[in-house]
């Protein structure tokens, strides 16, 4: 898939972006539920991990959760 073509297929496409930038991790559940059924969830997550996105829900994960994934990958690399 080209670098950004996955975005057009995303479950969040056309939704209010603010929905994916919750104030707290606890408030992220609504956005995560949209991601849970998304056909391009893994592409979205990899995009965020590669670019070290600091804010928002990407691929169903908060920024804290994405940092954890990066640390785990470093340990197993």
C-alpha positions in Angstrom: 0.0 0.0 0.0 1.4 3.4 -0.8 2.5 5.5 2.1 -0.8 7.2 2.7 -3.4 5.4 0.6 -4.6 3.5 3.6 -6.1 6.6 5.1 -9.0 6.6 2.6 -10.0 3.1 3.8 -9.8 4.0 7.5 -12.9 3.6 9.7 -12.2 7.1 11.0 -12.2 8.7 7.6 -14.7 11.5 7.6 -15.2 11.5 11.4 -14.4 14.5 13.6 -10.6 14.3 14.2 -11.1 15.7 17.7 -12.7 12.4 18.6 -9.2 10.8 18.3 -7.4 13.4 20.5 -9.0 12.7 23.9 -8.0 14.7 27.0 -7.1 11.5 29.0 -6.3 7.9 28.2 -9.5 6.9 30.0 -11.5 9.1 27.5 -9.8 7.2 24.6 -12.2 4.2 24.7 -14.7 5.7 22.2 -11.9 6.3 19.6 -10.4 2.9 20.3 -13.7 1.3 19.6 -13.7 2.8 16.1 -10.2 1.5 15.5 -11.1 -2.0 16.7 -13.1 -2.6 13.5 -10.9 -0.7 11.1 -9.6 -2.6 8.1 -6.3 -0.6 8.1 -5.6 -0.5 11.8 -2.1 -2.1 11.5 -1.1 0.4 8.7 -2.3 3.3 10.9 -0.4 2.0 13.9 2.8 1.5 11.9 2.5 5.0 10.5 2.3 6.4 14.0 5.1 4.2 15.4 7.4 5.2 12.5 6.8 8.9 12.9 6.7 8.8 16.7 3.3 10.5 16.8 3.0 12.1 20.2 -0.7 12.8 20.4 -3.9 11.1 19.6 -5.2 7.6 19.1 -3.5 5.8 16.1 -4.2 2.2 15.2 -6.2 1.9 18.4 -3.4 2.8 20.7 -2.7 5.8 22.9 0.7 7.6 22.9 1.7 5.8 26.1 0.8 2.4 24.6 2.7 3.2 21.4 5.8 4.0 23.5 5.5 0.6 25.2 5.3 -1.1 21.8 8.5 0.7 20.7 10.3 -0.3 23.9 9.2 -3.9 23.5 10.4 -4.0 19.9 13.8 -2.6 20.8 14.2 -5.3 23.5 13.4 -8.1 21.0 15.4 -6.7 18.1 
